[in-house]
Amino acid sequence: MKVLIAAASFASNISGVQRHALNLARCLLLLPEISELHLVVAPWQRAFVDAAGLPADRRLRIQSADIRPGSLSRNLWSYRHLPELAAQLRVDLVHLSFPTPLKASAFNCPTVVTLHDMYPYEIPMNFGFPKFVFNRTVLCQCLRAVNAIACVSEATRLRLKQYTAPAIWRKAIHIPNCVETPPVPSGQPPIPDWDGEPFLLCVAQHRRNKNITTLIRAFDRLRRFGWIKAGWKLLVVGIRGPETSRLHRLVRAHGLDGSVRFLEGLSEPDMQWCYRNCEVLVAPSLTEGFGLPVAEGLLAGCRVVCSDIPAHREIAEGQCRFVNLRDKPAETLAAVVADAFNQPKRRPILLPRFSAPVLAPQYLSIYSRLIHSAAPEQATTAASSIGLLASERQPL
């Protein structure tokens, strides 16, 4: 079986979507049934892909998409040229690592998309106006065009059902994100000028749903009430986004310059250093598709304080301090984080249901059924096979 993973995006630094594509590749390379695996990325993404430590496997070929920076170029390439590349490579299936425009009639093989979230509907200000209108259009077009939709959580699958027609959500199945045992942490701290100060950690893009503003206000409250000393830091690791300017203004307004650090593009060993050395990992998101940092924090043995939302509950029921952020969010979050300091540090826990050996057969099952049951243009038959698969599959 020859598979193409389409992962070309705007990001030059790694984020959750790119990590999903890399972990998907790791899953598929465990399968002897995979004879070729083509991972297609943008030219500006080659550096983090090369540094990701993918297995040295002759079946894996890294392809650079012939695109220029800018959303128009990326979307046109996906719509016009991805089918040509799939035909040229003679792949049996194309897996989009996130929704992009897709011309279904141009493919001579089945297509699958990973659906991480329904943010264009659920929290449109993640993208701003009028950009969210375009994102909604792309999302709907892609979900209609593909043969199957792999939702990273049951929460995402239920959101899909809430916002789309039966013809779309019946193509969906739940296959979680892969979260592997972490690599050895870096020997050197990635925080500039760090001198051993204790720190809180938040791993999040600068988007509205991540609720970093509440965390900054809670951190300020922790300092003002003497729950932490003045030397403590708040480290926010994640790529820039629509909220970046607002976050920096808030830091200045509270006089937290030098106490709040924003970093991006950390390597896996550097990320592990952050997880292993933070006092508390805080995930205050308003909504999530999956909540990868929570899972990674548990694997690393972090104390974890996270918002009480369905995606976090799926990952960490009974393992984290959940906090309801509906009323007085900054005050509530600060109190729960302060209380977490009194708890002993956790031992790393295993999350086998998110491991590559468990997830790889699930991908193989959906791929095999699509390839053998329907041609790309027979979308109705393919959707029926996915619905059958979903009904047969046991809950994780």
Buried (B, 14 or more C-beta within 10 A) or exposed (E): BBBBBBBBBEBBBBBBBBBBBBBBBBBBBBBEEBEBBBBBBBBBBEEBBEEBEBEEBEBBEBBBBEBEEEEEBBBEBBBEBBBEBBEEBEBBBBBBBBBBBBEBEBBBBBBBBBBBBBBBBBBBBBBEEEBBEEBBEBBBBBBBBBBBBBBBBBBBBBBBBEBBEEEBBBBBBBBBBBBBEBEEBBEEBBBEEBEEEBBBBBBBBBBBBBBBBBBBBBBBBBBEEEBBEEEBBBBBBBBBBBBBEEBBEBBEEBEBEEBBBBBBBBBBBBBBBBBBBBBBBBBBBBBBBBBBBBBBBBBBBBBBBBBEBBBBBBBBEEBBBBBEBEEEBBBBBBBBBBEBBEEEEBEBEEBEEBBBEBBBEBBBBBBBBBBEBBBBEBBEEBBBBBBEBBEEBEEB
